[in-house]
Structures are given as structure tokens and as C-alpha cells.
Amino acid sequence: MLRTTLATVAALALGTSAAFAHVSLQLKDAPVGSTYRAIFQVPHGCEGKPTNLVRVQIPEGVIAVKPQPKAGWTLEKIKGTYAKSYDYYGTPTGEGVKEVVWSGGNLGDDEYDEFVLRVYLTKDLKAGETLHFPVVQECPDGVAERWIEIPAEGQSDDDLELPAPGVKLLEAASGH
């Protein structure tokens, strides 16, 4: 009986840590047609090594990206052309930041940090869907964690080993 109880507790503890062990977004939902503060939570390094680089891919339909600089990290904004032009408060917007990279830092494996973007979720995005931001963590010796898996139809993030962080899109708020 004691052996079974201990095994169950150990399994629950491992399952719990795995559920919280991936890069995630702090704010889990946001309306389309609004500004969103994407706070990426990085809870550990790679295989016991510190994180030296965090790369976030910006999904199509997300514009006006403004990353928050971090002390001790170099910030890079990779720009490009969007698949189409989006309306940004009456201004057609056809290009902008498509990837953000924080590099040169040293986030220990036993430490936690947040990497923040301010973005605009265009009204072209579909309410009711989850929008995923693929993230790659790089560590010394070529070790990396690639949080880039996006659930297929009928799957959830829980079905994936390395799910990309996602935000549930809500209907546009009325007013401005």
C-alpha cells in the first residue's frame, strides 16, 4: 500500500512539473482587434544548462510588435513583409517585426524569467482559436529547447511534448 501511494505521489509530482516546465504565456486569452501584452515565462534552461538566447516567432496577423529590452541581454528585431496588409487603427500595415531575439544573457537552469512583447492582434485573426507563438531557447554546447509544436485538429497542448505557447483569441471588444 505504501509503495503504491509513493509511486502515485511521484507520478503526480512528475506530471505536475512537466505541465509547468514549458515556456508559456502568462495571459491566456485576449480579444482580437486589441493590444496584447505577451509575457513569455521561461521556467528553466536546457538539460541543466543556462539559457543564453530566447527566440520568438511572430505569427501572421500579429503586428505592431514592440519587445521589452532586458538588462544583460541584446535585443534583435527581425523585420519582414506580412502575407497581406493589415489595418492598424486606419493605417495599412504590410511589414513589421516577424521575429524577436533576446541573446547574450545568462538565465540559470534553476532560475525563472519573463520576456515581454507588446503586440496588436488584428481583427483578421479568428476569435475562438488559439494563436501560437513558437519559441526556441538556446543554451551552451548547441543544446536547445524548441517549443514549436502546434496542436493539430483534435489535439491539445497536453498532447504535445514541446508545445508552442498560445493565447486563446476572444471576440473583439466593443468600442475603440
Secondary structure as the mmCIF struct_conf table of DSSP 4:
data_model
#
loop_
_struct_conf.conf_type_id
_struct_conf.id
_struct_conf.beg_label_comp_id
_struct_conf.beg_label_asym_id
_struct_conf.beg_label_seq_id
_struct_conf.end_label_comp_id
_struct_conf.end_label_asym_id
_struct_conf.end_label_seq_id
HELX_RH_AL_P HELX_RH_AL_P1 LEU A 2 PHE A 20
BEND BEND1 ALA A 21 HIS A 22
STRN STRN1 SER A 24 LEU A 25
BEND BEND2 GLN A 26 LEU A 27
STRN STRN2 ASP A 29 PRO A 31
BEND BEND3 VAL A 32 GLY A 33
STRN STRN3 SER A 34 VAL A 42
STRN STRN4 CYS A 46 CYS A 46
TURN_TY1_P TURN_TY1_P1 GLU A 47 GLY A 48
STRN STRN5 LYS A 49 LYS A 49
HELX_LH_PP_P HELX_LH_PP_P1 PRO A 50 PRO A 50
STRN STRN6 THR A 51 GLN A 57
HELX_LH_PP_P HELX_LH_PP_P2 ILE A 58 PRO A 59
TURN_TY1_P TURN_TY1_P2 GLU A 60 GLY A 61
STRN STRN7 VAL A 62 PRO A 67
HELX_LH_PP_P HELX_LH_PP_P3 GLN A 68 PRO A 69
TURN_TY1_P TURN_TY1_P3 ALA A 71 GLY A 72
STRN STRN8 THR A 74 TYR A 88
TURN_TY1_P TURN_TY1_P4 TYR A 89 GLY A 90
STRN STRN9 THR A 91 LEU A 107
TURN_TY1_P TURN_TY1_P5 ASP A 109 ASP A 110
STRN STRN10 ASP A 113 LEU A 121
TURN_TY1_P TURN_TY1_P6 LYS A 123 ASP A 124
BEND BEND4 LEU A 125 LEU A 125
HELX_LH_PP_P HELX_LH_PP_P4 LYS A 126 LYS A 126
TURN_TY1_P TURN_TY1_P7 ALA A 127 GLY A 128
BEND BEND5 GLU A 129 GLU A 129
STRN STRN11 THR A 130 HIS A 132
STRN STRN12 VAL A 135 GLU A 138
HELX_RH_3T_P HELX_RH_3T_P1 PRO A 140 GLY A 142
STRN STRN13 ALA A 144 TRP A 147
STRN STRN14 GLU A 149 GLU A 149
HELX_LH_PP_P HELX_LH_PP_P5 PRO A 151 ALA A 152
TURN_TY1_P TURN_TY1_P8 GLU A 153 GLY A 154
HELX_RH_3T_P HELX_RH_3T_P2 ASP A 157 ASP A 159
BEND BEND6 GLU A 161 LEU A 162
STRN STRN15 PRO A 163 PRO A 163
HELX_LH_PP_P HELX_LH_PP_P6 ALA A 164 PRO A 165
STRN STRN16 GLY A 166 LEU A 170
HELX_LH_PP_P HELX_LH_PP_P7 GLU A 171 ALA A 173
BEND BEND7 SER A 174 SER A 174
#
